[in-house]
Amino acid sequence: MEFAHVVVLAGGLSYEREVSLRSGRRVADALRALDIPVELRDADAGLLDRLAADPPDVVFPVLHGAMGEDGAIRDILELVGVPYVGARPAACRIAWDKPTAKSVVAEAGVSTPPSVALPKELFHDLGATAVLDLIVQRLGLPLFVKPTRGGSALGASAVHKAEELTAALVSCFAYGDAALVERYVEGTEIAVSVIDGPDGPRALPAVQIVTPNGRYDYTARYDAGDTEFVTPARLSPEAAERATNVALTAHRVLGLRDLSRTDLIVDAAGEVHFLEVNVAPGMTETSLLPRAVAAAGLTLGPLCETLLRRRFT
């Protein structure tokens, strides 16, 4: 079919709004380069009226953070009756909640670091000192703390000493009401993107993230600088195959559709550990999925067009 009207949905009101806008502009530009008529729209109060007045052929959501990845905006698109790229609402809700996603993937036989997920109120109700001591006693050190829901490494930090845990939780609770505290696994940090095709899901080459200070935080993700991205990742063939299988397994058991990005750690023994999955991967100049696309010998525009056309097959 020939597209008459495609909407790329970006922006929103999450902490990741600016990243989403950058991702949206890049996707829109890539599609326009193929002469596809694209409208870049924000997820604002005028969206529903606009969709009703001029229904698009298909929507490409590039919303990061809450609403964009928790299934809510996709529920709205289904209520409106507009086709869209990406996972359906139920799968989004499972993937968006990191502890739930970890449990589902672990049940499929995938290794994931031991962890606990605790709401902010629990530290007040049971006594912060007692809870903190119990976490360190059971999970050991080092630890990694991050919001149970969210992305772009906002509110995430490593904890190497017990006295650092309080500050890490305070930072985490600035971005969410619950914290995922998991055992920190030393190793090679990689991301494996998965794209659905006519023959089923396909894993793209793994991207390895190397930062000078060992912290792949918000700045390292989105500001070009000292962060090194190695594609394909420097892994043994066996570890690379395991990483591919883990990403494909996560995509499948979480019920994802069209595209996803799975974040992993490969330890010194070559074992692959699942960290989290992203149903709306970043599409900026420094994002990992576009790097994997290029490493696979693909081009972003035609790939996005293929995903649009999948909604009509």
C-alpha angles and dihedrals in degrees: 000000000000114000115233098177130012123178121207106200116209142147116042124161103280125117086261096059096119093049090049092052091051091048092048094051091051094050092045092050091048091053094044089055085065091052092252111149105241132182117196108214134183122225094246141127092286096055099091094047090049093049091049094047095046112015111203125225089238140346125227106202114206096170117140127201127011118004090013095063105018093073097252099113090044090053087055092049090051091050089052090047097235120144114236140184119250143031122339121249099264093051091046092055092054095045094043092060103070098201091050092047090049091052094049093048092045090054087059089060099262120140116241128170116267110259150162128220114212132177120230093244092060092067089056096043098047099029122268096236094054093047094047092049091050092050093053092044094052103033099029126207143336102043137178121221126196139148114276087233126034143061147223089070090279109163092005124129143155121245117209099164129042092237090060094061096081094054091046091054093047089053091047094050090055086072103033146006096243134048131214109211113189137170110269113240117206114220148080114331113218141164124213118197122205125204124189115232139171090279095046133269117347124198116220123215113293117255116218119210118212118180126182093231096034092246119117094193132155094282093048090050100051109021116075107235140099098345111112121211115199119196121214093027119245097255135132113261089251094051091045090053091049091050090051091050093049092051092048091047092051091048091050103042093044089053096237125170138209100349142006140160123219121201116214143173120217111202128212091270091056095252114146119224124197115228108169144318131234122213094189105040119197117264100193125124090267098039121120103231095059089049090053090047091055092046089054090056092252132126123231097228098053090043091054089047090052090052090051091052092050088072088068100045 
